[in-house]
Amino acid sequence: MRTGFFCDIMSHMLYKSTRDGNIRLKASEAILKGLSDDGGLFVPESIPELGSLSEISEMDYKETAFTVMKPFLDDFTDEELKTCIDRAYDEKFDTKEIAPMRYAGGAYYLELFHGKTIAFKDMALSILPHLMITSAKKNDLDKEIVILTATSGDTGKAALSGFADVEGTRIIVFYPKDGVSPVQKLQMVTEKGKNTHVVGVDGNFDDCQSAVKKTFTDRDLNERIHKKGYIFSSANSINIGRLVPQIVYYVYAYTRLLKDGKIKAGEKINITVPTGNFGNILAAYYAKSMGLPVNKLICASNENKVLFDFFNSGTYDRNRKFILTSSPSMDILISSNLERLIYHIGGDDPEKNSALMEALKKEGRYEITPSMREKLSCFSGYFASEEETGEKIKSLFEESGYVIDTHTAVAGAAYDKYRSESGDDTVTVIASTASPYKFAKSVVSAIDGSLAGEDDLKLIDRLFDISKVKIPAAIEEIRNADILHRTECGINGIMDEVEGFLK
Ligand SMILES: *Cc1c(COP(=O)(O)O)cnc(C)c1O
């Protein structure tokens, strides 16, 4: 990859590895690489400031996206970035607003599931392929890009759908074969794109993610595939090209509230995010760091409450049982993106961060210092049990007629706990991360227990009767689609699968 001249570097936003201070790349280079060779994640060297929020409140989603993303991706020309944005946020979304908000049960639900695969991953994965292809051109890349993806359920289909038949790319998705919902699985195994490969793994998401990261940074394998004309990149939220587009909708949500007179200029809001890999909430943290008036970032976990324990004790400890819940996209014990936050609260110190990540790898746990903990005061960790999650779906529906999915319900229940414990009635936005149709069985049985025995696809029509929300095209598509991907492998077979597909 070409690196710029010194004067060129001086004038651009640079991305550093969280584990090696000597690595500095421009945005397009960091997007192409995905993960740093040292296993670290790329982080912006500085956080740009947001412009006038009252001006942004007059902008539509695309204009907001350009304003927020441009200073992060400043080696893209205006023209290049605008083209990427135009191609991403088009009729693939079933609403012009792209990310509409709905007030219910005392909070604003920011619906991030109006894209092609009906989960919030579409918000970033609609644009990532365009950012990547543009980055390849800018850097005179002469290799085919191979996207390696581990998924807890939603990233897989969103990435497949973004990269399907995109020239110059191939994509391989690994999902935990018994750890995703039936709809999530069907969405992936019916993918038609000619450049796609979907593999069910005998293991959980953490196993998949660790094996994919290892494959990614394996020197010998990288050498072999380079000779064949390939280069690896990532569509997981470890890629900065995923994270930056996710900042946009928090700014958008704030400025809609401002425009609609729900908040006054400068008034702070709370943001609650159902969290797994810590990508979505990290984007909210970056939005706050850019100057968005945010009071609390409420990090909501399901029963895999490793983050709840971390925020309440200062110790991150993954040594515990992995629990399969009704919010599978949050069934994660190693939240990759937390590394970026750890790096920042440690004073952007790669050595300090590396030591903690080494401890996580070796002992499965690490403890942060009191001064690092102080910098976490804007975060509050809460969690919801399976029972509380179901109860939230039911009570919100009974109170307002609004139906939310299981992940969003984890956030809703966590927020209710936060609110009653703190008495804080700051205006609150809850990230609504998936359409309830994606988890029909859990949602319908939470509302009507008598239907608990039925399967997901059978309950789609019942969910329509309950919610009166149109059945999304993504669901209609899989109802009769052919299964095209049947490959399965063990955790140790992931590297061979990758090499086999690239033969
Ligand atoms: C991925 C996902 C999450 C978790 O988001 P992170 O960025 O991994 O924290 C929550 N809900 C749904 C529906 C998801 O697909």
The ligand as a MOL file (V3000), in Angstrom:
LIG
                    3D

  0  0  0     0  0            999 V3000
M  V30 BEGIN CTAB
M  V30 COUNTS 15 15 0 0 0
M  V30 BEGIN ATOM
M  V30 1 C -24.9680 -6.0850 16.4270 0
M  V30 2 C -26.2050 -5.8580 17.1830 0
M  V30 3 C -26.1820 -5.3200 18.4690 0
M  V30 4 C -24.9010 -5.0130 19.1910 0
M  V30 5 O -24.1790 -3.9640 18.5910 0
M  V30 6 P -22.6280 -3.7750 18.9080 0
M  V30 7 O -22.1780 -2.6850 18.0210 0
M  V30 8 O -21.9830 -5.0980 18.5570 0
M  V30 9 O -22.5080 -3.4810 20.3440 0
M  V30 10 C -27.3930 -5.0740 19.0950 0
M  V30 11 N -28.5680 -5.3720 18.4980 0
M  V30 12 C -28.6200 -5.9000 17.2540 0
M  V30 13 C -29.9480 -6.2170 16.6780 0
M  V30 14 C -27.4490 -6.1560 16.5450 0
M  V30 15 O -27.5190 -6.6770 15.3150 0
M  V30 END ATOM
M  V30 BEGIN BOND
M  V30 1 1 1 2
M  V30 2 1 2 3
M  V30 3 2 2 14
M  V30 4 1 3 4
M  V30 5 2 3 10
M  V30 6 1 4 5
M  V30 7 1 5 6
M  V30 8 2 6 7
M  V30 9 1 6 8
M  V30 10 1 6 9
M  V30 11 1 10 11
M  V30 12 2 11 12
M  V30 13 1 12 13
M  V30 14 1 12 14
M  V30 15 1 14 15
M  V30 END BOND
M  V30 END CTAB
M  END
